[in-house]
Amino acid sequence: MNGAEALVGTLGANGVDTVFANAGTSEMHVVAALDGAPAMRPVLCLFEGVATGAADGYARVAGRPAATLLHLGPGLANGWANLHNARRAHVPVLNVVGAHPRAHDRLDPPLASRLAELAGSLGGTVTTASSADDVPTSAVGALAGTRGVRGGIATLVLPADVAWSDLSATPPSWPLAPAPSRPRPPAATVEEAWRWLRDGRAALVLGGSLGTEALADASSVAAAAGARLLVETFPAVLAHGAGVVSPERVIYLSEFAIAQLADLERVVLVGAAAPVGFFAYPGLPSRLLPPDCRILDLAEDGVDPAAALADLARASDAVRQPGPDADPVTAPDGDLNPASLAAAVAATLSEDAVVVDEANTAGLHLYSALAAAPPHRLLTLTGGAIGFGLPAALGAALGSGARVTALVADGAAMYTVQALWSLAREGLDVTVVVLANHAYDILRLERTRLGPLPNAGASHALTDLSAPTIDHVALARGYGVAARRVTDATDLVGALRDAAHEPGPHLIEVPLPAMAFGT
Amino acid sequence: MNGAEALVGTLGANGVDTVFANAGTSEMHVVAALDGAPAMRPVLCLFEGVATGAADGYARVAGRPAATLLHLGPGLANGWANLHNARRAHVPVLNVVGAHPRAHDRLDPPLASRLAELAGSLGGTVTTASSADDVPTSAVGALAGTRGVRGGIATLVLPADVAWSDLSATPPSWPLAPAPSRPRPPAATVEEAWRWLRDGRAALVLGGSLGTEALADASSVAAAAGARLLVETFPAVLAHGAGVVSPERVIYLSEFAIAQLADLERVVLVGAAAPVGFFAYPGLPSRLLPPDCRILDLAEDGVDPAAALADLARASDAVRQPGPDADPVTAPDGDLNPASLAAAVAATLSEDAVVVDEANTAGLHLYSALAAAPPHRLLTLTGGAIGFGLPAALGAALGSGARVTALVADGAAMYTVQALWSLAREGLDVTVVVLANHAYDILRLERTRLGPLPNAGASHALTDLSAPTIDHVALARGYGVAARRVTDATDLVGALRDAAHEPGPHLIEVPLPAMAFGT
């Protein structure tokens, strides 16, 4: 038994059943070892950013890590951006990265790089297997790194000679990583939070991964206390839809968020950080809460947010309200715009679907419209690194077995467009809706802070996607995904219904007007 | 005048005329500053790996840096792999990376990351502008970092508040980076190298960026000394074609290279490192030269390789031979295979073209066939990080003004396929030839070292690109690039000729058989 086989054995024994991979020569022994582990599904990704984004999507819905298999420094770098999003989602991801043997690396071959420094820059744990005998321990150590109290990105560096060398003896069993264990909040803190919420203008601000029960607890507490209920702008996974509490979302743009939060005197955080602007602007504060607002974090030090909300509900004696009623959504007709788009998606969504939202500016109405859709889970762009949507849809489909609808802005879709091929290859029931306004509209909006948007020059060149027009239907078909372009809202509703009734992935290109900024 | 304007002014004064960009909110002041600098061409790239690969291609043919404009940590990470290739090519690239203001970053907003550590992992210089007044000095410092004796990747981190703040006074002029100055080799070393080459079984091994004159010098020296003339496997830029000396290339696969070099007793390096295997294998040495082969590096300590070869030619009294004759290449007919592909490209190549070679396994015959093509420059995959070809073609076209032919394996094309759109947008005369064998054939070859390639399981799943088949013609058209698929060698010759006579980019999909490894 060699180190690669020991790695695959250890991962399998610890419940890792999916590997999103783009391997190279230095990982060939791991690939061969996977041949002997048919229970572990190898998913080929044409680009490493697809593999890592898929691992993120998988972890958000499955609650446990998939592995990635990446080739040396460049492979890890290609996956870095979506690992950033996964880190910000506090979900578990295990990267297996091949490396040159140390003696080979010292000779500075073409693919040598500062791999350890690169891995360290991800902000997770980095473990290097030092020998074949060390592999099971290293792998379990890396898995433990994914099970930190707030999730974690763990990178296991596997030198090729460690992979190909034999263990001195076959271990009688594989070591198991300790199960994650998260404390409940101290009772005194729960009591204090409950007092805070009743005192003055207060809000409960939620974040992270939030299920139906946790939202119901939070809602009943907020109602009993007369406090507002908010959720961070980009939660990792949010239960959402008819019958599910839909908290007010912190607004993305700083100036609007500051106005939204201006009356707050006390805030209790559960799974969220104190709201901070996505970007800094001259003359605007970075902290979005009023300067004198007091903040209590009920889920600090790794406390389980769901447990914290349950304890808070118990302490408050709040009566659990039934989930909000929701009228069925009426299928829209007429023009395509962000409102009719959102209504069409809400009117056609399958029960228990997963919705991946990288719609950006085109998604303005999605959250409110989907509140009346059948119950679903909503995944959002936690880390702000564009290119999340398509890979996350791939991973979420494999991690949940559910139907997935991914709403992806055209600019964002281009970052990791190769994910379409993996959707087709794996035959997944994923509907990709590309929102094609042929512009980086968010940047045009930001550019107008500095004056009128010019019709030419760099500001135009660097925000325009219309010359040439990208044909997303052609791209999808090129990757083996059935695709069509819709003309109006009725057509979109029909396309969404068709996609939901046919197996395999579908892409729908939705032409949307760009915002009018003078171009 | 703000920091962003000072940056653009300084770069312009130092000859930077092209910016490959994918900007975000934190770079918006730089974008606005570019509006006021129409001499600096902003080239929008849909993914940052396209921007950095284009900057590499630009630098290889222009000999001076383009700038990239990248968005925070994720943007730099997305560009990392092609910066690795550029570093290995020893060419100058200047990255401008936006950052959060320090006070904002400290609050850990969603896009905060370990940017300095990430930038450091590139192995180049990293400079952070600390104030608007500091920008010209920082920019010139970063430019100096691109002008190291062996080229360089320099990263200038520009916090948004530095970009938007006003300078205390407008500088009377922009500072200029010192011109690169590279020493000639010591006369005694030149004499020693000349003695070495005449003594026993010796070789002159070239690398880096090699022009016609340098190759002629090297060839005349080798001929006079009775030594072999070799070039590293993946030079950055190699003058090549009819009338140009074509050195024997070090073979890619270690076992063949070891056999190729087995008789050498002395090696003189000029611009190359001592040959090292691309990968390590059990039982094979990493060093490709015989263990007792003696090595002299004539271009160490930053010595200019071309000057070293000129000095060596002078010391040797070698008579410059006329360039080798070459019969015109006959256009092939019949089946499509690596040999007919190479002949078709050689038979149709434009004079003074740039050829970008990321053909990988399908490119086996290219180097020898192109030796008889019209004179051209050949760019190769210096760092081994896949995804170089299409972006490098974009940059090489802009940096040279010449016609570019890019030969890209289908697997490699997928890494940075978004470059096709920028080719169409900029209207560049680039012919992209996608070599579609629908497999990671090099990995299949490597896998057979471990035993027969299985027809199923991970080894099949992770090397197969045939299910579904990727339609490269559809992808190209989706990005606005004219495209066709050819059926035989005659058809390929016609398609190459048509592409060379029509303005703008063209893509030709060439079906090739995968190697037969039992699948």
HADDOCK unambig.tbl for C-alpha pairs under 7 A between the chains (distance, minus, plus):
assign (segid A and resid 24 and name CA) (segid B and resid 443 and name CA) 6.57 0.50 0.50
assign (segid A and resid 25 and name CA) (segid B and resid 443 and name CA) 6.11 0.50 0.50
assign (segid A and resid 25 and name CA) (segid B and resid 446 and name CA) 6.34 0.50 0.50
assign (segid A and resid 26 and name CA) (segid B and resid 279 and name CA) 6.91 0.50 0.50
assign (segid A and resid 28 and name CA) (segid B and resid 447 and name CA) 6.14 0.50 0.50
assign (segid A and resid 31 and name CA) (segid B and resid 458 and name CA) 6.05 0.50 0.50
assign (segid A and resid 31 and name CA) (segid B and resid 459 and name CA) 5.78 0.50 0.50
assign (segid A and resid 32 and name CA) (segid B and resid 459 and name CA) 6.14 0.50 0.50
assign (segid A and resid 34 and name CA) (segid B and resid 458 and name CA) 5.70 0.50 0.50
assign (segid A and resid 35 and name CA) (segid B and resid 457 and name CA) 5.19 0.50 0.50
assign (segid A and resid 35 and name CA) (segid B and resid 458 and name CA) 5.08 0.50 0.50
assign (segid A and resid 35 and name CA) (segid B and resid 459 and name CA) 6.32 0.50 0.50
assign (segid A and resid 38 and name CA) (segid B and resid 457 and name CA) 6.91 0.50 0.50
assign (segid A and resid 42 and name CA) (segid B and resid 458 and name CA) 5.79 0.50 0.50
assign (segid A and resid 42 and name CA) (segid B and resid 461 and name CA) 6.91 0.50 0.50
assign (segid A and resid 44 and name CA) (segid B and resid 461 and name CA) 6.63 0.50 0.50
assign (segid A and resid 44 and name CA) (segid B and resid 462 and name CA) 5.31 0.50 0.50
assign (segid A and resid 46 and name CA) (segid B and resid 414 and name CA) 6.33 0.50 0.50
assign (segid A and resid 46 and name CA) (segid B and resid 415 and name CA) 6.68 0.50 0.50
assign (segid A and resid 47 and name CA) (segid B and resid 415 and name CA) 5.43 0.50 0.50
assign (segid A and resid 74 and name CA) (segid B and resid 80 and name CA) 6.97 0.50 0.50
assign (segid A and resid 74 and name CA) (segid B and resid 81 and name CA) 4.67 0.50 0.50
assign (segid A and resid 74 and name CA) (segid B and resid 385 and name CA) 5.98 0.50 0.50
assign (segid A and resid 77 and name CA) (segid B and resid 77 and name CA) 5.55 0.50 0.50
assign (segid A and resid 77 and name CA) (segid B and resid 78 and name CA) 6.71 0.50 0.50
assign (segid A and resid 77 and name CA) (segid B and resid 80 and name CA) 6.04 0.50 0.50
assign (segid A and resid 77 and name CA) (segid B and resid 81 and name CA) 6.44 0.50 0.50
assign (segid A and resid 78 and name CA) (segid B and resid 77 and name CA) 6.71 0.50 0.50
assign (segid A and resid 78 and name CA) (segid B and resid 78 and name CA) 5.61 0.50 0.50
assign (segid A and resid 78 and name CA) (segid B and resid 81 and name CA) 6.74 0.50 0.50
assign (segid A and resid 80 and name CA) (segid B and resid 74 and name CA) 6.98 0.50 0.50
assign (segid A and resid 80 and name CA) (segid B and resid 77 and name CA) 6.01 0.50 0.50
assign (segid A and resid 81 and name CA) (segid B and resid 74 and name CA) 4.68 0.50 0.50
assign (segid A and resid 81 and name CA) (segid B and resid 77 and name CA) 6.44 0.50 0.50
assign (segid A and resid 81 and name CA) (segid B and resid 78 and name CA) 6.74 0.50 0.50
assign (segid A and resid 88 and name CA) (segid B and resid 110 and name CA) 6.89 0.50 0.50
assign (segid A and resid 100 and name CA) (segid B and resid 280 and name CA) 6.79 0.50 0.50
assign (segid A and resid 104 and name CA) (segid B and resid 280 and name CA) 6.33 0.50 0.50
assign (segid A and resid 104 and name CA) (segid B and resid 286 and name CA) 5.96 0.50 0.50
assign (segid A and resid 107 and name CA) (segid B and resid 276 and name CA) 6.95 0.50 0.50
assign (segid A and resid 109 and name CA) (segid B and resid 276 and name CA) 5.84 0.50 0.50
assign (segid A and resid 109 and name CA) (segid B and resid 277 and name CA) 6.66 0.50 0.50
assign (segid A and resid 109 and name CA) (segid B and resid 278 and name CA) 5.81 0.50 0.50
assign (segid A and resid 110 and name CA) (segid B and resid 88 and name CA) 6.89 0.50 0.50
assign (segid A and resid 110 and name CA) (segid B and resid 278 and name CA) 6.32 0.50 0.50
assign (segid A and resid 110 and name CA) (segid B and resid 382 and name CA) 6.80 0.50 0.50
assign (segid A and resid 110 and name CA) (segid B and resid 383 and name CA) 4.82 0.50 0.50
assign (segid A and resid 110 and name CA) (segid B and resid 384 and name CA) 6.18 0.50 0.50
assign (segid A and resid 111 and name CA) (segid B and resid 383 and name CA) 5.64 0.50 0.50
assign (segid A and resid 111 and name CA) (segid B and resid 384 and name CA) 5.79 0.50 0.50
assign (segid A and resid 114 and name CA) (segid B and resid 121 and name CA) 5.24 0.50 0.50
assign (segid A and resid 114 and name CA) (segid B and resid 122 and name CA) 7.00 0.50 0.50
assign (segid A and resid 117 and name CA) (segid B and resid 117 and name CA) 6.75 0.50 0.50
assign (segid A and resid 117 and name CA) (segid B and resid 121 and name CA) 5.44 0.50 0.50
assign (segid A and resid 118 and name CA) (segid B and resid 118 and name CA) 5.67 0.50 0.50
assign (segid A and resid 118 and name CA) (segid B and resid 121 and name CA) 5.27 0.50 0.50
assign (segid A and resid 121 and name CA) (segid B and resid 114 and name CA) 5.25 0.50 0.50
assign (segid A and resid 121 and name CA) (segid B and resid 117 and name CA) 5.44 0.50 0.50
assign (segid A and resid 121 and name CA) (segid B and resid 118 and name CA) 5.27 0.50 0.50
assign (segid A and resid 276 and name CA) (segid B and resid 107 and name CA) 6.94 0.50 0.50
assign (segid A and resid 276 and name CA) (segid B and resid 109 and name CA) 5.84 0.50 0.50
assign (segid A and resid 277 and name CA) (segid B and resid 109 and name CA) 6.66 0.50 0.50
assign (segid A and resid 278 and name CA) (segid B and resid 109 and name CA) 5.81 0.50 0.50
assign (segid A and resid 278 and name CA) (segid B and resid 110 and name CA) 6.32 0.50 0.50
assign (segid A and resid 279 and name CA) (segid B and resid 26 and name CA) 6.89 0.50 0.50
assign (segid A and resid 280 and name CA) (segid B and resid 100 and name CA) 6.78 0.50 0.50
assign (segid A and resid 280 and name CA) (segid B and resid 101 and name CA) 6.98 0.50 0.50
assign (segid A and resid 280 and name CA) (segid B and resid 104 and name CA) 6.32 0.50 0.50
assign (segid A and resid 286 and name CA) (segid B and resid 104 and name CA) 5.96 0.50 0.50
assign (segid A and resid 382 and name CA) (segid B and resid 110 and name CA) 6.80 0.50 0.50
assign (segid A and resid 383 and name CA) (segid B and resid 110 and name CA) 4.80 0.50 0.50
assign (segid A and resid 383 and name CA) (segid B and resid 111 and name CA) 5.65 0.50 0.50
assign (segid A and resid 384 and name CA) (segid B and resid 110 and name CA) 6.18 0.50 0.50
assign (segid A and resid 384 and name CA) (segid B and resid 111 and name CA) 5.79 0.50 0.50
assign (segid A and resid 385 and name CA) (segid B and resid 74 and name CA) 5.98 0.50 0.50
assign (segid A and resid 414 and name CA) (segid B and resid 46 and name CA) 6.34 0.50 0.50
assign (segid A and resid 414 and name CA) (segid B and resid 418 and name CA) 6.92 0.50 0.50
assign (segid A and resid 415 and name CA) (segid B and resid 46 and name CA) 6.69 0.50 0.50
assign (segid A and resid 415 and name CA) (segid B and resid 47 and name CA) 5.44 0.50 0.50
assign (segid A and resid 418 and name CA) (segid B and resid 414 and name CA) 6.91 0.50 0.50
assign (segid A and resid 424 and name CA) (segid B and resid 468 and name CA) 6.90 0.50 0.50
assign (segid A and resid 425 and name CA) (segid B and resid 467 and name CA) 6.10 0.50 0.50
assign (segid A and resid 425 and name CA) (segid B and resid 468 and name CA) 5.93 0.50 0.50
assign (segid A and resid 443 and name CA) (segid B and resid 24 and name CA) 6.57 0.50 0.50
assign (segid A and resid 443 and name CA) (segid B and resid 25 and name CA) 6.11 0.50 0.50
assign (segid A and resid 446 and name CA) (segid B and resid 25 and name CA) 6.34 0.50 0.50
assign (segid A and resid 447 and name CA) (segid B and resid 28 and name CA) 6.14 0.50 0.50
assign (segid A and resid 457 and name CA) (segid B and resid 35 and name CA) 5.21 0.50 0.50
assign (segid A and resid 457 and name CA) (segid B and resid 38 and name CA) 6.91 0.50 0.50
assign (segid A and resid 458 and name CA) (segid B and resid 31 and name CA) 6.06 0.50 0.50
assign (segid A and resid 458 and name CA) (segid B and resid 34 and name CA) 5.72 0.50 0.50
assign (segid A and resid 458 and name CA) (segid B and resid 35 and name CA) 5.09 0.50 0.50
assign (segid A and resid 458 and name CA) (segid B and resid 42 and name CA) 5.79 0.50 0.50
assign (segid A and resid 459 and name CA) (segid B and resid 31 and name CA) 5.78 0.50 0.50
assign (segid A and resid 459 and name CA) (segid B and resid 32 and name CA) 6.15 0.50 0.50
assign (segid A and resid 459 and name CA) (segid B and resid 35 and name CA) 6.32 0.50 0.50
assign (segid A and resid 461 and name CA) (segid B and resid 42 and name CA) 6.90 0.50 0.50
assign (segid A and resid 461 and name CA) (segid B and resid 44 and name CA) 6.62 0.50 0.50
assign (segid A and resid 462 and name CA) (segid B and resid 44 and name CA) 5.31 0.50 0.50
assign (segid A and resid 467 and name CA) (segid B and resid 425 and name CA) 6.09 0.50 0.50
assign (segid A and resid 468 and name CA) (segid B and resid 424 and name CA) 6.91 0.50 0.50
assign (segid A and resid 468 and name CA) (segid B and resid 425 and name CA) 5.93 0.50 0.50
assign (segid A and resid 468 and name CA) (segid B and resid 480 and name CA) 5.80 0.50 0.50
assign (segid A and resid 470 and name CA) (segid B and resid 478 and name CA) 5.62 0.50 0.50
assign (segid A and resid 470 and name CA) (segid B and resid 479 and name CA) 5.24 0.50 0.50
assign (segid A and resid 470 and name CA) (segid B and resid 480 and name CA) 6.79 0.50 0.50
assign (segid A and resid 471 and name CA) (segid B and resid 478 and name CA) 4.40 0.50 0.50
assign (segid A and resid 471 and name CA) (segid B and resid 479 and name CA) 6.57 0.50 0.50
assign (segid A and resid 472 and name CA) (segid B and resid 478 and name CA) 6.36 0.50 0.50
assign (segid A and resid 474 and name CA) (segid B and resid 474 and name CA) 5.46 0.50 0.50
assign (segid A and resid 474 and name CA) (segid B and resid 475 and name CA) 6.27 0.50 0.50
assign (segid A and resid 474 and name CA) (segid B and resid 477 and name CA) 7.00 0.50 0.50
assign (segid A and resid 474 and name CA) (segid B and resid 478 and name CA) 4.91 0.50 0.50
assign (segid A and resid 475 and name CA) (segid B and resid 474 and name CA) 6.27 0.50 0.50
assign (segid A and resid 475 and name CA) (segid B and resid 475 and name CA) 4.82 0.50 0.50
assign (segid A and resid 475 and name CA) (segid B and resid 478 and name CA) 5.25 0.50 0.50
assign (segid A and resid 478 and name CA) (segid B and resid 470 and name CA) 5.62 0.50 0.50
assign (segid A and resid 478 and name CA) (segid B and resid 471 and name CA) 4.40 0.50 0.50
assign (segid A and resid 478 and name CA) (segid B and resid 472 and name CA) 6.36 0.50 0.50
assign (segid A and resid 478 and name CA) (segid B and resid 474 and name CA) 4.91 0.50 0.50
assign (segid A and resid 478 and name CA) (segid B and resid 475 and name CA) 5.25 0.50 0.50
assign (segid A and resid 479 and name CA) (segid B and resid 470 and name CA) 5.24 0.50 0.50
assign (segid A and resid 479 and name CA) (segid B and resid 471 and name CA) 6.57 0.50 0.50
assign (segid A and resid 480 and name CA) (segid B and resid 468 and name CA) 5.80 0.50 0.50
assign (segid A and resid 480 and name CA) (segid B and resid 470 and name CA) 6.78 0.50 0.50
